[in-house]
Amino acid sequence: LWAVFAMGSGDTAQRTASSASRTDLKPTNVDLMAPGSQLRPEEVWIGKAGREAFSFVPVDIGDRQGFFKKRNLKLEISSFSGEARLQQAMAADGIDISLASGVGMAFIVKGSPVKAVAAFAGPPLLFALVVHKDATLKSEADLNGRTVGVSGVGSVTHWLVNQIALQRGWGLGGIKVVGIGDNGARVAAVKSRGIDGAVVDIASALNFVKAGDGRVLNRFGHIVKDFHLHVMFATDKAIAAKPEAIRNFIAGWFETIAFMRKDKARTVEIAAEVMGTDKVLAAGIYDELMPMFADNGRFNPKALDVLSKSFVDLKTLPTAPDMSKLHTEAFLPK
């Protein structure tokens, strides 16, 4: 995991280059060109750990609905192909706040200058394990000895596959895991029969099934109940320099979640565009995944305990860390 974190990437290079000029972009206290000399919006750089995932669509919805603007925030939103690249961009001061996974909290122990500031999704409803349409596998009980593709070693998708093996009594090597990259690459590997199955987000899974190329073998809601699938991270630098912006962003996020629960039609409209899919599929994803979103960002002690043990299971860390040092609730709405 840490080796991946240290790697360069096109995404990171672009954000790092942008960060080099961020000093010139930081707002003065007053915009003299604005009517009435109103305060200039504070620019906040947001990173998403995936391009297509519905999990991160709320930031786009909130931006378009004006929930961040009314809090005097101007968002610059970027997507990254994975957690490690996003964490690297944060370390390079290219991102202020990231939308990523709970498993990513292990990066903090490894030295990433960030802290988890809100837990925004619980059980792993986002993911499905897909297989080729003609595969002989009928259920997760048939996965012993098979090869399953995940986003990367040390990722939440890797951890979920390991949990199947452990709960079935097969041990960590019971299912062979291979890191492949983004959802498209994993689906392609299944389609070509290069691997037996892959863990992908529900949008990719439903598209794979709709195309007639594959089927869903397994979902992960039953694997673990107390879990923080997704958390927000803020850099130590942003926490020190712009605490109110972080607080306002989190408030805007949870106002967005409340809006999404009330207005499915508008949510689906924006989600379909952001995710590059049709409205029918987006509506199905909405029904599947809205229950996973938290309403207040509080960290669940049981979920944190599961995460700390997952770091050891994945061999990301030698021992379970003190999770209280990796997160804060100081920026959550009162």
GUDO-500118 format. One record per residue (C-alpha): x, y, z. Coordinates in steps of 0.05 Angstrom, whole numbers, plus 5000, padded with zeros to 4 digits. Each point is the difference from the previous one (the first is absolute). Layout:
XYZ;...
END
This chain:
500050005000;505450495019;504149814939;494050184957;499250655038;507050204982;498949904925;499050584953;494050074955;497350454946;494250215045;504750195056;504950354955;494450444974;497550175069;507050115027;501550474943;493650375016;501950045074;506450344982;496150624979;494749965055;503350565039;497850474944;492949725001;498750075074;494750545012;501150665034;495250175055;496050474956;498649984925;500250744981;496849844933;493949675030;493550405011;500050275070;507149755011;497449325023;504649465024;503149614943;498149265002;505349565031;503049504951;500249285024;503249444961;496149355003;502549324978;495749384985;503249315004;496049764939;497250274936;493449634993;498049815071;493250245025;503250075069;503350654979;494450304959;497350405059;505650514993;497950134928;492650045019;501450475058;504350444955;494650054946;494550135051;503950565033;500849685069;507450165001;499550674966;495250265053;505449845051;504950444961;503849414971;502549914929;501649274987;505249744952;498249264991;504849484971;499549254993;505749505011;500849284979;500749725070;501350165072;507649994998;500450534946;495050435036;503949955066;506450184962;496650624972;498150215071;507149905024;502350454943;495050545021;496049914936;493549835037;496950285064;494549495012;499349304972;494149524993;503049325009;499549345039;500349835074;505549514984;504150604976;500850225073;506049535002;503750514957;500150475060;503949495041;504949954942;501250745002;494750334956;498950715027;492549955004;494449835049;493249694991;494850535014;493349664985;497349314987;494950044944;498349294979;499049375040;499249284975;503449814934;493750024958;504050334944;503449374977;498149364963;504049404978;498949864926;501649394958;499649824927;493049834976;502249284985;504149905064;498849365038;500150385067;493050025031;501350335068;505750265044;500849295025;503249834933;505550535006;504949565038;506449984959;497450484947;503250664978;496350655013;502050694975;499950615046;502050724992;506749915035;503649645055;497950305067;493650294972;493149925030;498249534942;506049575019;497749995073;492949794981;502549404960;504449805058;494050035046;496349494958;506049535005;500750105075;492649925015;499949374958;506049715038;504549994938;505350475029;502950624966;502649614941;493549644988;498250494945;505650254955;499850764995;503050414945;500250764996;497850234932;498050735004;493650364984;493249694990;500449974925;506549615002;497249515050;493749884959;504249914937;504249475035;493849615019;497150064930;506549734969;500149425051;506750255027;497249955070;494149635031;496650615029;500950725022;497550475053;497350644967;495350565019;492649874989;499550464939;505449604964;496749355022;493250194974;502950254934;503749334993;493549625011;496050474955;504949884943;498849255006;507249845015;499849825074;496049915063;500450195073;502449435043;500150355067;498650635038;503750215064;494750295046;500049355040;507649975007;500450565051;494750435033;504050495042;504650334950;502150674973;500449884925;501450734986;503050575040;502250714985;507250205012;502850705009;507350174996;503650245063;501650644962;492750134982;497949845072;504850535025;498850534945;492649944983;496149655056;493650384985;500349784927;500549285022;494250095048;495850344946;501649464949;497749455046;493650385017;498750094926;501249264987;494949785051;494950514975;501149684932;498649305028;493550255030;498150314933;501749354963;495349605046;494350494984;501150124926;501549354963;498550294931;505150565003;505149555034;499349484945;500450534946;506750275025;502749315019;498749724931;503950584968;505849965049;500649254997;499149974924;494049535002;492650024984;494650235048;496949315007;506549705024;501450615044;493249915032;501549285016;506650195030;496650545042;495249485029;505849535015;504750495032;496450575034;499149585064;507649975009;500850765009;500850275070;496150625022;504850305051;507249764988;501049705069;505149455007;497349335026;504849685051;498149304976;501350194928;506750315019;501849355036;498449604936;504350474960;505949955048;499849254995;499550044924;506750344997;503249395033;495949524957;502650344937;507150025029;499850754988;502250115072;503449525048;495350165058;493350345008;500950755010;496750475050;494350244957;498650605044;506350324973;497849924928;493450375000;496550615030;492750215007;501850735013;497450224931;493349645001;493450395005;497850095072;
END
